[in-house]
Amino acid sequence: MTQLPEPAAASIVDDVLDFIAQDRCTDDQFDRLALRLFAWQYGNNEAYRRFCQRRGATPRNVKTWSAIPAVPIDAFKELDLRSQPPAACDRVFMTSGTTRAEVRGRHHHPTLAVYDRSMMRNFSHRFMQGRDRIGMGILFPNEATLPNSSLAHYLALALDAFGTADSRYFVGPQGLDAAGVCEALAQAEGTGAPFALLGASSSFVHLMDALRQRGQTFHLPPGSRVLDTGGYKGQSRDLPLDRFYADLSAMLGVDRSLCINMYGMTELSTQFYDRGNACVPSVKSGPHWIRSRLVDPATGQDVSAGERGILVHCDLANFNSVTSILTEDVGVAADGGFLLLGRAQGAQAKGCSLAVEEFIRAATADAGG
């Protein structure tokens, strides 16, 4: 099958942008756009089409978003999953790797218009909560340092679109600038202006260790808030989740209801947020252009109500790769969203591995197979 002409690709992008701009959607509206994207990706993403054919799933018989075949997340490490041919102007986000030899997942973005619209509309509602701008401190390297990091781009958008003029980064080539953070926190205390710290969860662990060494705590002004993301296992000293947020609240003087966790991944174009962490684990939810379900990774079938399963996300902002992704994250349904319980272990992890193997075999088989 041939690549859709550029006008068709532009039409897809425009429709996704319009969909994100809506305040909400009906089930039928979500299904219509999800199925249109599925048909486009089926026709233009050869590896994905072969996988779908092996599963007997085609645009003719897939009728709802939940029936769209989900690609295992590790497949992004093995194949280029994209519906438009590569171009020099593509932005490619890559998953983090712990060693130089580790294969990294790749997510191709022919345009960042959709990613940026998705991030800013969702961030404005879930983190800014009606505030136009706020002083920000970023506890993560900038885009110049990590040009292939989706999180670096996400935080750059946050700072540019929602930060005040004095907002800045506090992580550089030498690591965390603890003295600089403390100076900014003290200034916020003195002026009474709300302040926000955003960054990797591991950076907050390092910051709290530095504050203990310096014997400093702060009480940030009302309206101040914190956003952490990514977890910290294997990157810094491990902390139980409840202890992490209790310490964060006590040392910065920010109520736990405004200590917000963002759950996202390189392979998605949309993020999930909770409503603070007064209680943990907290319920995560996304905007109207992403939906989730819980499955048994070995069968791909939905688990029974109340059971733990592996999260599958259908992200309509993923117009170029694949909308539906089988993660390796365990969750359970909760009122208004889901509880994130950690990474797959044991039989669930084995099921995820088998799903990856199945995808690779199908995607690399002869087209007529």
C-alpha positions in Angstrom: 0.0 0.0 0.0 1.2 3.5 -0.7 1.8 6.4 1.6 -1.1 8.8 1.9 -0.4 12.1 0.2 0.6 15.0 2.3 -2.8 16.7 2.1 -4.4 13.6 3.7 -1.7 13.7 6.5 -2.4 17.4 7.1 -6.1 16.7 7.3 -5.5 14.0 9.9 -3.4 16.5 12.0 -6.0 19.2 11.7 -8.8 16.9 12.8 -6.8 15.7 15.8 -6.0 19.3 16.8 -9.7 20.2 16.5 -10.6 17.2 18.6 -8.2 18.2 21.4 -9.5 21.8 21.3 -13.0 20.5 22.3 -14.0 20.6 25.9 -15.2 17.0 25.9 -16.4 14.2 23.6 -19.0 11.5 23.4 -18.2 7.9 23.1 -19.2 8.0 19.4 -17.0 10.9 18.7 -14.0 9.2 20.3 -14.7 6.0 18.3 -15.0 7.9 15.0 -11.6 9.6 15.3 -9.9 6.5 16.8 -11.2 4.3 13.9 -10.1 6.9 11.3 -6.6 7.0 12.8 -6.6 3.2 12.9 -7.4 3.0 9.2 -4.7 5.5 8.4 -2.1 3.8 10.4 -3.2 0.4 9.1 -2.7 1.7 5.5 0.6 3.4 6.0 2.5 1.7 8.8 3.6 -1.6 7.3 4.8 -3.3 10.4 1.6 -2.4 12.3 -0.5 -3.6 9.4 1.1 -7.0 9.3 0.6 -7.4 13.1 -3.1 -6.5 12.7 -3.6 -8.9 9.8 -2.2 -11.7 11.9 -4.8 -10.9 14.5 -7.6 -10.7 11.9 -8.1 -7.0 12.7 -8.8 -4.7 9.8 -10.6 -1.3 9.3 -13.6 -3.3 8.1 -14.2 -5.3 11.2 -12.8 -3.1 14.0 -15.7 -1.1 15.3 -14.6 0.5 18.6 -11.4 2.0 20.0 -11.1 -0.9 22.5 -10.8 -3.4 19.6 -7.9 -1.6 18.0 -4.8 -4.0 18.4 -2.4 -2.6 20.9 1.3 -2.6 20.2 3.6 -3.7 23.1 5.6 -0.8 24.2 9.0 -2.5 23.7 8.2 -2.8 20.0 9.3 0.8 19.7 12.8 -0.4 20.4 12.7 -2.9 17.6 11.0 -1.1 14.8 10.3 2.4 13.5 6.5 2.7 14.0 5.4 5.6 11.8 2.8 6.3 9.2 4.7 9.1 7.4 8.2 8.5 5.9 11.1 9.9 7.8 12.2 13.5 7.1 15.0 15.7 8.2 12.5 17.9 10.1 11.2 15.0 12.2 11.6 15.3 16.0 12.4 11.9 17.4 11.9 11.3 21.1 13.9 8.4 22.6 13.4 6.4 25.7 16.1 6.7 28.4 18.8 4.0 28.5 21.0 3.0 31.4 23.9 2.0 29.2 25.3 3.1 25.8 24.7 -0.3 24.4 21.0 -0.4 25.4 18.5 -0.2 22.5 16.3 2.8 23.0 12.7 3.2 21.9 12.0 5.8 19.2 8.8 7.9 18.7 8.8 9.9 15.5 6.9 13.3 15.3 6.7 14.8 11.8 5.2 17.8 13.5 5.1 18.7 17.2 1.9 20.7 16.8 -0.2 17.8 18.2 2.1 16.9 21.0 2.4 20.5 22.1 -1.4 21.2 21.9 -2.0 18.0 23.9 0.5 18.9 26.6 -0.5 22.5 27.0 -4.2 22.1 27.1 -4.0 19.2 29.6 -1.2 20.9 31.7 -3.2 24.1 31.9 -6.2 22.3 33.3 -4.6 19.8 35.6 -1.5 21.6 36.9 -2.1 25.3 36.5 -5.7 25.0 37.6 -6.8 28.4 36.4 -3.6 30.3 37.0 -2.0 31.8 33.8 1.6 31.9 35.0 3.7 31.0 38.0 7.4 31.2 38.9 8.9 27.8 38.0 12.0 25.9 38.9 12.8 23.0 36.6 14.7 20.0 38.1 15.7 18.4 34.9 18.2 19.2 32.1 17.0 21.5 29.2 16.4 20.5 25.6 19.8 21.6 24.4 21.3 19.0 26.8 18.7 16.2 26.0 17.3 17.0 22.5 15.7 13.5 22.2 13.9 13.6 25.6 10.2 14.0 25.6 10.3 15.1 29.2 12.8 17.8 28.4 10.5 19.1 25.7 7.5 18.8 28.0 9.2 20.9 30.7 10.4 23.4 28.2 6.8 23.9 27.1 5.7 24.3 30.7 8.3 26.9 31.4 7.8 28.9 28.2 4.0 28.8 28.2 3.2 29.0 31.9 6.4 30.2 33.7 7.1 33.8 34.8 10.1 35.6 33.3 12.3 34.6 36.2 11.7 30.9 35.8 14.8 28.8 35.3 16.5 25.4 35.3 18.3 24.1 38.3 19.9 20.9 36.8 22.8 21.2 34.5 26.0 19.4 33.5 27.2 19.5 37.1 24.0 18.1 38.4 21.5 19.7 40.8 22.2 23.3 41.7 21.0 23.0 45.3 22.2 26.5 46.3 20.3 28.0 43.4 17.1 26.2 44.3 17.3 27.3 47.9 17.8 30.9 46.8 14.7 30.7 44.6 12.7 29.1 47.3 13.8 31.7 49.8 12.9 34.5 47.4 9.4 33.0 46.9 9.0 32.9 50.6 10.0 36.5 50.9 7.8 37.9 48.1 4.8 35.8 48.9 4.5 34.8 45.2 3.4 31.2 44.5 6.2 29.0 43.2 6.3 25.7 41.4 9.0 23.1 41.2 8.8 20.6 38.4 11.0 17.7 37.4 12.0 14.1 37.7 11.0 12.3 40.9 14.7 11.3 41.4 15.7 15.0 41.3 13.3 15.7 44.2 15.0 12.9 46.2 18.3 14.5 45.6 16.9 17.9 46.5 15.5 16.7 49.8 18.8 15.0 50.7 20.5 18.4 50.0 18.1 20.3 52.1 18.7 17.9 55.0 22.4 18.4 54.7 22.0 22.1 54.7 19.5 22.0 57.6 16.9 24.0 55.5 13.2 23.8 55.1 10.8 26.2 53.4 7.2 27.2 53.6 6.2 28.3 50.2 3.3 30.7 49.7 -0.3 29.6 49.1 -0.9 28.4 45.6 2.6 26.9 45.3 2.8 23.4 43.8 5.0 20.6 42.9 5.0 18.2 39.9 7.1 15.1 39.9 7.3 12.4 37.2 9.1 9.2 36.2 9.6 7.5 39.6 13.1 7.1 41.0 13.8 3.4 41.5 17.4 2.7 40.4 18.2 6.4 39.9 18.5 7.6 43.5 17.8 6.6 47.0 14.5 4.6 47.1 11.7 5.9 49.2 8.2 4.5 50.0 5.6 6.6 48.1 3.9 7.9 51.2 7.2 8.9 52.8 8.2 10.7 49.6 5.2 13.0 49.5 5.2 13.5 53.3 8.8 14.6 53.2 8.2 16.7 50.1 5.3 18.5 51.7 7.1 19.0 55.0 10.3 20.4 53.5 8.8 22.7 50.9 5.6 23.7 52.8 3.4 22.6 50.0 0.2 20.8 50.8 0.2 17.2 49.6 -3.0 18.0 47.6 -0.8 20.2 45.4 2.1 17.6 45.1 1.0 16.3 41.7 2.4 13.3 39.9 2.4 13.2 36.1 2.4 9.7 34.5 3.6 9.8 30.9 5.9 8.0 28.5 8.0 8.6 25.4 5.7 6.4 23.4 2.6 8.5 24.1 1.8 12.1 23.2 -0.6 12.7 26.2 0.0 12.6 29.9 -2.0 11.5 32.9 -2.2 13.4 36.2 -3.6 12.9 39.7 -5.3 15.4 42.0 -2.4 15.5 44.4 -1.1 12.9 46.8 -2.9 13.4 50.1 -3.5 9.7 49.8 -1.4 7.2 47.9 -1.6 5.6 45.5 -3.6 8.4 43.8 -6.1 8.1 41.0 -4.6 8.9 37.6 -6.7 10.2 34.7 -6.3 11.8 31.3 -8.2 14.2 29.1 -10.9 13.3 26.7 -8.5 12.4 23.8 -7.0 9.4 25.6 -8.7 6.3 27.0 -7.4 3.3 28.9 -8.3 -0.3 29.7 -6.8 -3.1 31.7 -5.9 -6.4 30.0 -4.3 -9.8 30.5 -1.1 -9.3 28.5 -1.1 -13.0 27.5 -4.5 -12.8 25.8 -5.1 -9.1 25.3 -8.5 -9.5 26.8 -10.0 -7.1 29.4 -9.7 -8.3 33.0 -12.8 -8.6 35.1 -13.9 -5.6 37.1 -11.8 -5.0 40.2 -8.9 -7.1 39.0 -5.4 -6.0 38.3 -4.3 -5.8 34.7 -1.7 -4.3 32.4 -2.6 -0.8 31.2 -3.5 -0.3 27.5 -3.8 3.4 26.4 -5.5 4.6 23.3 -4.0 8.1 22.6 -5.6 10.0 19.7 -2.6 12.4 19.8 -0.4 9.6 18.6 -1.4 10.3 14.9 1.9 9.1 13.3 2.9 6.0 15.2 0.1 3.9 16.7 -2.8 5.0 18.9 -3.0 1.9 21.1 -0.1 0.8 23.3 0.2 -2.1 25.6 2.4 -0.9 28.5 4.3 -2.8 31.1 2.5 -1.0 33.9 0.1 -2.7 36.3 -3.1 -0.9 37.3 -6.6 -1.4 38.7 -9.7 0.6 37.8 -10.8 3.3 40.2 -13.5 5.9 40.2 -12.6 8.5 37.6 -9.5 6.7 36.3 -7.0 4.1 37.5 -4.5 3.4 40.2 -0.9 2.8 39.0 0.5 -0.1 41.0 4.0 -0.6 39.5 5.7 -2.6 36.8 4.6 -6.0 35.7 6.2 -8.9 37.6 6.1 -12.7 37.3 3.4 -14.0 35.0 2.3 -10.6 33.9 5.9 -9.6 32.9 6.2 -12.9 31.0 2.9 -12.1 29.3 4.3 -8.7 28.2 7.5 -10.3 26.9 5.4 -12.8 24.9 3.3 -10.0 23.5 6.5 -8.3 22.2 7.7 -11.5 20.6 4.4 -12.0 18.9 4.4 -8.5 17.5 8.0 -8.8 16.2 7.2 -12.1 14.5 4.1 -10.8 12.9 5.5 -7.4 11.9 8.5 -8.8 10.2 6.8 -11.7 8.5 6.1 -11.6 4.7 3.3 -9.3 3.9 1.2 -12.2 2.5 1.8 -14.4 5.5 
